[in-house]
Amino acid sequence: MQQARPIKISTDSVNERPADTSKAGHKPKLLDRLREALRARHYSRRTEQTYCHWVKRFIFFHRVRHPAEMAEPEINAFLTLLPLICLRLVMISAPFRNFLVTKTLAQL
């Protein structure tokens, strides 16, 4: 009788998708392409996570539109409001901050 082999799980990429999740004939998703590009340039995993986080924030800021559909006005709008949003979130209490985030996401 053979013994079961232990499963090895990498703890540094638990919440990440593998870079090659595309099906045959399908183009990889935006974040997967971003991860591949960053890995090809030997960026650190933490930098990769941060870049993906900010791309997601940009997409959700514009109500889940694909970045290919957006141009300079959308980028300027995001970058203009970003410092104000970050400053407000730092200055308010945690329960009220969570309320505002929940309320904002509900409006999207």
SVG drawing of the C-alpha trace seen along z (x, -y; Angstrom):
<svg xmlns="http://www.w3.org/2000/svg" viewBox="-26 -66 40 68">
<polyline fill="none" stroke="black" stroke-width="0.4" points="0.0,0.0 1.4,-3.4 1.5,-6.3 -0.2,-9.5 2.1,-12.3 1.7,-15.6 0.4,-18.5 2.8,-21.5 1.1,-24.8 3.0,-28.0 1.9,-30.5 3.1,-33.6 0.6,-33.2 -2.5,-31.7 -4.8,-34.5 -3.3,-34.8 -4.2,-33.0 -1.5,-31.2 -0.3,-33.1 -1.4,-30.6 -5.2,-30.3 -6.3,-30.9 -8.2,-28.3 -7.1,-27.2 -7.7,-29.9 -8.8,-32.5 -6.8,-35.7 -5.6,-35.8 -7.5,-38.2 -6.1,-41.7 -4.7,-41.0 -3.2,-37.8 -1.4,-39.6 -0.3,-42.3 1.2,-39.6 3.0,-37.9 4.5,-41.2 5.7,-42.1 7.1,-38.6 9.0,-38.9 10.5,-42.1 11.4,-40.4 9.3,-42.6 8.8,-41.4 5.6,-39.6 4.7,-42.4 5.0,-44.9 2.9,-42.7 0.2,-42.5 0.3,-46.3 0.0,-47.0 -2.9,-44.6 -4.6,-46.2 -4.4,-49.7 -5.6,-48.4 -8.6,-46.9 -9.3,-50.2 -9.1,-52.1 -11.6,-49.7 -14.0,-49.8 -13.7,-53.6 -15.1,-53.7 -17.9,-51.2 -16.2,-48.1 -15.3,-49.4 -12.4,-47.7 -9.3,-50.0 -9.1,-49.5 -12.4,-51.5 -11.0,-54.4 -8.5,-57.2 -6.9,-60.3 -10.1,-61.9 -10.8,-58.8 -7.2,-58.6 -7.2,-62.2 -10.5,-61.8 -9.1,-58.9 -5.8,-60.6 -7.5,-63.9 -9.9,-62.3 -7.5,-59.7 -5.6,-62.0 -8.9,-63.3 -10.3,-59.8 -7.1,-58.6 -6.9,-61.7 -10.5,-61.3 -10.1,-57.6 -7.0,-58.2 -8.7,-61.0 -11.9,-59.2 -12.5,-56.3 -12.5,-52.7 -16.2,-52.0 -17.3,-55.1 -14.7,-54.3 -16.1,-50.8 -19.6,-52.3 -18.5,-54.7 -16.8,-52.0 -19.8,-49.8 -22.1,-52.6 -19.9,-53.6 -19.7,-50.0 -23.5,-49.7 -23.9,-52.7 -21.8,-51.1"/>
</svg>
